[in-house]
């Protein structure tokens, strides 16, 4: 690991790769919402939310938009949770 020139710090590395379902679950839990509360806020059913979080149901654009509004985030945060890491890997390849 190389240190940066500023104050001898080491850049943080991502420790975990998240799936779209993981990002939904993490954001829901950070906002202290239950699946039932997220279902009510998004208009999706609780079993659908459960399936998304367990990666058994594809998130898709329409569901991402509904969940993003309910979680107060941009839909891209849900659909592409590892975007910055992916871009950085392409630049170094």
DSSP file (Angstrom, degrees, kcal/mol; ACC not computed):
  #  RESIDUE AA STRUCTURE BP1 BP2  ACC     N-H-->O    O-->H-N    N-H-->O    O-->H-N    TCO  KAPPA ALPHA  PHI   PSI    X-CA   Y-CA   Z-CA
    1    1 A X              0   0    0      0, 0.0     2,-0.4     0, 0.0     9,-0.0   0.000 360.0 360.0 360.0 127.4    0.0    0.0    0.0
    2    2 A X        -     0   0    0      9,-0.0     9,-0.4     1,-0.0     2,-0.2  -0.740 360.0-130.1 -93.7 143.3    1.3    3.3   -1.0
    3    3 A X        -     0   0    0     -2,-0.4     7,-0.2     7,-0.1     2,-0.1  -0.580  22.7-116.7 -86.8 155.9    0.6    6.4    1.1
    4    4 A X        -     0   0    0      5,-3.0     4,-0.5     2,-0.2    -1,-0.1  -0.423  22.1-114.9 -84.4 166.9   -0.7    9.6   -0.4
    5    5 A X  S    S+     0   0    0      3,-0.1     2,-0.7     2,-0.1     3,-0.2   0.780  94.0  86.9 -73.3 -27.0    1.2   12.8   -0.3
    6    6 A X  S >  S-     0   0    0      1,-0.2     3,-1.8     3,-0.1    -2,-0.2  -0.667 119.9 -34.6 -79.8 114.2   -1.3   14.5    1.9
    7    7 A X  T 3  S-     0   0    0     -2,-0.7    -1,-0.2     1,-0.3    -2,-0.1   0.623 100.2 -81.8  54.4  18.9   -0.6   13.9    5.6
    8    8 A X  T 3  S+     0   0    0     -4,-0.5    -1,-0.3    -3,-0.2     2,-0.1   0.812  81.8 158.5  62.1  31.4    0.7   10.3    4.9
    9    9 A X    <   -     0   0    0     -3,-1.8    -5,-3.0    -6,-0.1     2,-0.5  -0.476  38.0-134.2 -87.7 159.6   -2.8    8.8    4.7
   10   10 A X        -     0   0    0     -7,-0.2    -7,-0.1    -2,-0.1    -1,-0.0  -0.956  26.5-116.1-112.3 126.9   -3.8    5.6    3.1
   11   11 A X        -     0   0    0     -2,-0.5     2,-0.1    -9,-0.4    -9,-0.0  -0.319  34.0-111.3 -61.1 142.5   -6.9    5.6    0.9
   12   12 A X        -     0   0    0      1,-0.0     2,-0.4     3,-0.0    -1,-0.1  -0.427  28.6-145.0 -71.3 148.2   -9.7    3.4    2.2
   13   13 A X        -     0   0    0     -2,-0.1     2,-0.2     0, 0.0    -1,-0.0  -0.891  24.0-103.0-113.5 147.3  -10.5    0.3    0.2
   14   14 A X        -     0   0    0     -2,-0.4     3,-0.1     1,-0.2    68,-0.0  -0.499  31.2-168.7 -65.5 133.3  -14.0   -1.2   -0.3
   15   15 A X        +     0   0    0      1,-0.2     2,-0.4    -2,-0.2    -1,-0.2   0.711  66.7  33.0 -96.6 -24.7  -14.2   -4.2    1.9
   16   16 A X        -     0   0    0      2,-0.0     2,-0.5     0, 0.0    -1,-0.2  -0.992  68.4-137.3-137.0 138.6  -17.4   -5.7    0.6
   17   17 A X        -     0   0    0     -2,-0.4     2,-0.4    -3,-0.1    65,-0.1  -0.853  27.8-148.9 -93.4 129.8  -19.0   -5.8   -2.8
   18   18 A X        -     0   0    0     -2,-0.5     2,-0.2     4,-0.0    64,-0.2  -0.772   3.9-145.2-101.1 142.0  -22.8   -5.2   -2.6
   19   19 A X     >  -     0   0    0     -2,-0.4     4,-2.3    34,-0.1     5,-0.2  -0.556  37.8-102.5 -87.9 165.4  -25.5   -6.5   -4.8
   20   20 A X  H  > S+     0   0    0      1,-0.2     4,-1.9     2,-0.2     5,-0.1   0.896 126.2  52.7 -56.1 -38.3  -28.5   -4.3   -5.6
   21   21 A X  H  > S+     0   0    0      1,-0.2     4,-2.2     2,-0.2    -1,-0.2   0.891 107.4  51.2 -63.7 -39.4  -30.4   -6.3   -3.0
   22   22 A X  H  > S+     0   0    0      1,-0.2     4,-3.0     2,-0.2     5,-0.2   0.903 107.7  52.7 -63.2 -40.8  -27.8   -5.7   -0.4
   23   23 A X  H  X S+     0   0    0     -4,-2.3     4,-2.3    55,-0.2     5,-0.2   0.891 108.8  50.0 -64.9 -37.7  -27.9   -2.0   -1.1
   24   24 A X  H  X S+     0   0    0     -4,-1.9     4,-2.5    54,-0.2    -1,-0.2   0.949 113.6  45.9 -62.0 -48.2  -31.6   -2.0   -0.6
   25   25 A X  H  X S+     0   0    0     -4,-2.2     4,-2.8     2,-0.2     5,-0.2   0.926 113.4  48.5 -62.1 -46.5  -31.3   -3.9    2.7
   26   26 A X  H  X S+     0   0    0     -4,-3.0     4,-2.7     1,-0.2    -1,-0.2   0.936 114.0  45.6 -61.7 -47.3  -28.4   -1.7    4.0
   27   27 A X  H  X S+     0   0    0     -4,-2.3     4,-1.4    -5,-0.2    -1,-0.2   0.894 113.2  50.7 -64.8 -38.7  -30.2    1.6    3.2
   28   28 A X  H  <>S+     0   0    0     -4,-2.5     5,-2.4    -5,-0.2     3,-0.2   0.941 113.1  45.4 -62.1 -46.8  -33.5    0.3    4.7
   29   29 A X  H ><5S+     0   0    0     -4,-2.8     3,-1.7     1,-0.2    -2,-0.2   0.880 108.3  56.4 -66.5 -37.9  -31.7   -0.7    7.9
   30   30 A X  H 3<5S+     0   0    0     -4,-2.7    -1,-0.2     1,-0.3    -2,-0.2   0.830 109.4  47.1 -62.0 -30.4  -29.8    2.5    8.1
   31   31 A X  T 3<5S-     0   0    0     -4,-1.4    -1,-0.3    -3,-0.2    -2,-0.2   0.313 115.0-121.5 -92.5   8.5  -33.1    4.4    8.1
   32   32 A X  T < 5 +     0   0    0     -3,-1.7     2,-0.4     1,-0.2    -3,-0.2   0.880  61.1 148.6  53.9  44.6  -34.4    2.0   10.7
   33   33 A X      < -     0   0    0     -5,-2.4    -1,-0.2    -6,-0.1     2,-0.2  -0.835  42.3-135.8-106.5 146.1  -37.3    0.8    8.5
   34   34 A X     >  -     0   0    0     -2,-0.4     4,-2.3     1,-0.1     5,-0.2  -0.497  31.3-107.7 -85.6 166.5  -38.8   -2.6    8.5
   35   35 A X  H  > S+     0   0    0      1,-0.2     4,-2.6     2,-0.2     5,-0.2   0.889 122.9  54.1 -61.7 -37.0  -39.6   -4.4    5.2
   36   36 A X  H  > S+     0   0    0      2,-0.2     4,-2.3     1,-0.2    -1,-0.2   0.903 108.2  48.3 -63.9 -41.2  -43.3   -3.7    5.9
   37   37 A X  H  > S+     0   0    0      2,-0.2     4,-2.3     1,-0.2    -1,-0.2   0.904 112.9  47.7 -66.1 -41.0  -42.6    0.0    6.3
   38   38 A X  H  X S+     0   0    0     -4,-2.3     4,-2.2     2,-0.2     6,-0.3   0.889 110.0  53.7 -66.4 -38.2  -40.6    0.1    3.1
   39   39 A X  H  X>S+     0   0    0     -4,-2.6     4,-2.1     1,-0.2     5,-0.6   0.931 110.9  45.7 -60.3 -45.7  -43.3   -1.8    1.3
   40   40 A X  H  <5S+     0   0    0     -4,-2.3    -2,-0.2     1,-0.2    -1,-0.2   0.909 115.0  47.1 -63.9 -42.5  -45.9    0.8    2.4
   41   41 A X  H  <5S+     0   0    0     -4,-2.3    -1,-0.2     1,-0.2    -2,-0.2   0.808 120.8  37.0 -70.2 -29.8  -43.7    3.7    1.5
   42   42 A X  H  <5S-     0   0    0     -4,-2.2    -2,-0.2     2,-0.2    -1,-0.2   0.658 101.8-122.9 -98.3 -18.0  -42.7    2.3   -1.9
   43   43 A X  T  <5S+     0   0    0     -4,-2.1     2,-0.2     1,-0.4    -3,-0.2   0.506  73.6 120.0  84.1   3.6  -46.0    0.7   -3.0
   44   44 A X      < -     0   0    0     -5,-0.6    -1,-0.4    -6,-0.3    -2,-0.2  -0.609  69.8-102.2 -93.7 161.1  -44.3   -2.7   -3.4
   45   45 A X     >  -     0   0    0     -2,-0.2     4,-2.1     1,-0.1     5,-0.2  -0.480  23.7-119.5 -81.3 155.9  -45.3   -5.7   -1.5
   46   46 A X  H  > S+     0   0    0      1,-0.2     4,-2.6     2,-0.2     5,-0.2   0.901 114.9  54.0 -61.8 -41.8  -43.3   -7.0    1.5
   47   47 A X  H  > S+     0   0    0      1,-0.2     4,-2.4     2,-0.2    -1,-0.2   0.868 107.7  51.8 -61.4 -33.1  -42.6  -10.3   -0.1
   48   48 A X  H  > S+     0   0    0      2,-0.2     4,-2.4     1,-0.2    -2,-0.2   0.925 109.7  48.5 -66.3 -43.7  -41.2   -8.4   -3.2
   49   49 A X  H  X S+     0   0    0     -4,-2.1     4,-2.7     2,-0.2    -2,-0.2   0.926 111.7  50.1 -61.2 -44.5  -38.9   -6.4   -0.9
   50   50 A X  H  X S+     0   0    0     -4,-2.6     4,-1.7     1,-0.2    -1,-0.2   0.919 110.9  49.3 -59.2 -44.8  -37.8   -9.6    0.8
   51   51 A X  H  <>S+     0   0    0     -4,-2.4     5,-3.0     2,-0.2     6,-1.6   0.876 111.2  49.2 -63.6 -38.5  -37.1  -11.2   -2.6
   52   52 A X  H ><5S+     0   0    0     -4,-2.4     3,-1.7     4,-0.2    -2,-0.2   0.941 110.7  49.9 -64.4 -47.5  -35.1   -8.2   -3.8
   53   53 A X  H 3<5S+     0   0    0     -4,-2.7    -1,-0.2     1,-0.3    -2,-0.2   0.800 112.9  46.9 -63.4 -28.8  -33.0   -8.2   -0.6
   54   54 A X  T 3<5S-     0   0    0     -4,-1.7    -1,-0.3    -5,-0.2    -2,-0.2   0.326 114.1-119.3 -93.9   7.5  -32.3  -11.9   -1.0
   55   55 A X  T < 5S+     0   0    0     -3,-1.7    -3,-0.2     2,-0.2    -2,-0.1   0.766  85.0 114.8  60.4  28.8  -31.4  -11.4   -4.7
   56   56 A X  S   <S+     0   0    0     -5,-3.0     2,-0.4    -6,-0.2    -4,-0.2   0.646  72.5  49.3 -95.8 -20.8  -34.3  -13.8   -5.8
   57   57 A X  S    S-     0   0    0     -6,-1.6    -2,-0.2    -9,-0.1    -1,-0.2  -0.979  92.6-117.7-120.7 131.0  -36.2  -11.0   -7.5
   58   58 A X        -     0   0    0     -2,-0.4     5,-0.1     1,-0.1    -6,-0.1  -0.421  15.7-140.6 -67.1 137.2  -34.5   -8.6  -10.0
   59   59 A X     >  +     0   0    0     -7,-0.1     4,-0.5    -2,-0.1     5,-0.3   0.975  36.0 178.9 -65.4 -56.2  -34.5   -5.0   -8.9
   60   60 A X  H  >  -     0   0    0      3,-0.2     4,-2.3     2,-0.1     5,-0.1   0.279  44.4 -80.5  68.3 160.5  -35.2   -3.5  -12.3
   61   61 A X  H  > S+     0   0    0      2,-0.2     4,-2.3     1,-0.2     5,-0.2   0.901 125.2  49.4 -65.4 -45.0  -35.6    0.2  -13.1
   62   62 A X  H  > S+     0   0    0      1,-0.2     4,-1.9     2,-0.2    -1,-0.2   0.936 115.5  42.8 -64.3 -46.6  -39.2    0.6  -12.1
   63   63 A X  H  X S+     0   0    0     -4,-0.5     4,-2.8     1,-0.2     5,-0.3   0.896 112.0  55.5 -65.4 -39.0  -38.8   -1.0   -8.7
   64   64 A X  H  X S+     0   0    0     -4,-2.3     4,-2.7    -5,-0.3    -2,-0.2   0.901 107.2  50.1 -60.3 -41.0  -35.5    0.9   -8.2
   65   65 A X  H  X S+     0   0    0     -4,-2.3     4,-2.1     2,-0.2    -1,-0.2   0.926 112.3  46.5 -63.6 -44.8  -37.3    4.2   -8.8
   66   66 A X  H  X S+     0   0    0     -4,-1.9     4,-1.8     1,-0.2    -2,-0.2   0.922 116.5  44.0 -64.0 -44.3  -40.0    3.3   -6.3
   67   67 A X  H  X S+     0   0    0     -4,-2.8     4,-2.5     2,-0.2    -2,-0.2   0.887 110.8  55.2 -68.6 -38.3  -37.6    2.2   -3.7
   68   68 A X  H  X>S+     0   0    0     -4,-2.7     5,-2.1    -5,-0.3     4,-1.0   0.909 108.1  48.6 -62.0 -42.3  -35.2    5.1   -4.3
   69   69 A X  H  <5S+     0   0    0     -4,-2.1     3,-0.4     1,-0.2    -1,-0.2   0.925 113.9  46.4 -62.0 -43.6  -38.1    7.6   -3.6
   70   70 A X  H  <5S+     0   0    0     -4,-1.8    -2,-0.2     1,-0.2    -1,-0.2   0.844 118.9  40.8 -68.2 -33.6  -39.0    5.7   -0.4
   71   71 A X  H  <5S-     0   0    0     -4,-2.5    -1,-0.2     2,-0.1    -2,-0.2   0.475 108.1-125.2 -93.8  -3.4  -35.4    5.5    0.8
   72   72 A X  T  <5 +     0   0    0     -4,-1.0     2,-0.3    -3,-0.4    -3,-0.2   0.925  69.9 114.4  58.9  49.0  -34.6    9.1   -0.4
   73   73 A X  S   <S-     0   0    0     -5,-2.1     2,-0.2    -6,-0.1    -1,-0.2  -0.895  75.3 -89.3-136.0 167.9  -31.6    8.1   -2.6
   74   74 A X    >>  -     0   0    0     -2,-0.3     3,-1.7     1,-0.1     4,-0.6  -0.595  37.3-122.1 -75.4 140.7  -30.9    8.2   -6.3
   75   75 A X  H >> S+     0   0    0      1,-0.3     4,-2.3    -2,-0.2     3,-0.9   0.805 109.5  66.5 -55.0 -30.2  -31.9    5.0   -8.1
   76   76 A X  H 3> S+     0   0    0      1,-0.3     4,-2.6     2,-0.2    -1,-0.3   0.815  90.6  63.6 -62.2 -29.6  -28.3    4.5   -9.3
   77   77 A X  H <4 S+     0   0    0     -3,-1.7    -1,-0.3     1,-0.2    -2,-0.2   0.857 111.1  37.6 -61.7 -34.0  -27.3    3.9   -5.7
   78   78 A X  H X< S+     0   0    0     -3,-0.9     3,-0.5    -4,-0.6   -55,-0.2   0.887 120.4  43.6 -83.3 -42.8  -29.5    0.9   -5.6
   79   79 A X  H 3< S+     0   0    0     -4,-2.3     2,-0.3     1,-0.3   -59,-0.2   0.884 127.6  25.3 -74.6 -39.9  -28.9   -0.4   -9.2
   80   80 A X  T ><  +     0   0    0     -4,-2.6     3,-1.5    -5,-0.2    -1,-0.3  -0.603  66.1 161.5-125.4  70.7  -25.1    0.0   -9.3
   81   81 A X  T <  S+     0   0    0     -3,-0.5     3,-0.2    -2,-0.3    -1,-0.1   0.701  79.0  46.1 -66.7 -18.2  -23.8   -0.1   -5.7
   82   82 A X  T 3> S+     0   0    0    -64,-0.2     4,-2.3     1,-0.1    -1,-0.3   0.060  75.0 123.0-109.3  24.2  -20.2   -0.8   -6.7
   83   83 A X  H <> S+     0   0    0     -3,-1.5     4,-2.5     1,-0.2     5,-0.2   0.902  71.8  48.0 -56.2 -51.3  -20.0    1.8   -9.5
   84   84 A X  H  > S+     0   0    0      1,-0.2     4,-2.3     2,-0.2    -1,-0.2   0.897 113.3  48.4 -60.5 -41.1  -17.0    3.8   -8.2
   85   85 A X  H  > S+     0   0    0      2,-0.2     4,-2.1     1,-0.2    -1,-0.2   0.899 110.9  50.7 -66.1 -40.3  -15.0    0.6   -7.6
   86   86 A X  H  X S+     0   0    0     -4,-2.3     4,-1.8     2,-0.2    -2,-0.2   0.915 111.3  47.9 -63.5 -43.9  -15.8   -0.7  -11.1
   87   87 A X  H  X S+     0   0    0     -4,-2.5     4,-1.8     1,-0.2    -2,-0.2   0.913 110.8  51.3 -63.4 -43.9  -14.7    2.6  -12.8
   88   88 A X  H  X S+     0   0    0     -4,-2.3     4,-1.5     1,-0.2    -1,-0.2   0.881 108.2  52.2 -62.0 -38.9  -11.5    2.7  -10.8
   89   89 A X  H  X S+     0   0    0     -4,-2.1     4,-1.0     1,-0.2    -1,-0.2   0.880 107.9  51.6 -66.4 -37.7  -10.7   -0.9  -11.8
   90   90 A X  H  < S+     0   0    0     -4,-1.8     3,-0.3     1,-0.2    -1,-0.2   0.877 107.6  52.8 -65.7 -37.3  -11.2    0.0  -15.5
   91   91 A X  H  < S+     0   0    0     -4,-1.8    -1,-0.2     1,-0.2    -2,-0.2   0.843 112.0  44.5 -68.4 -33.1   -8.9    2.9  -15.2
   92   92 A X  H  <        0   0    0     -4,-1.5    -1,-0.2     1,-0.2    -2,-0.2   0.613 360.0 360.0 -87.5 -11.8   -6.0    0.8  -13.8
   93   93 A X     <        0   0    0     -4,-1.0    -1,-0.2    -3,-0.3    -2,-0.1   0.477 360.0 360.0 -79.4 360.0   -6.5   -2.1  -16.2
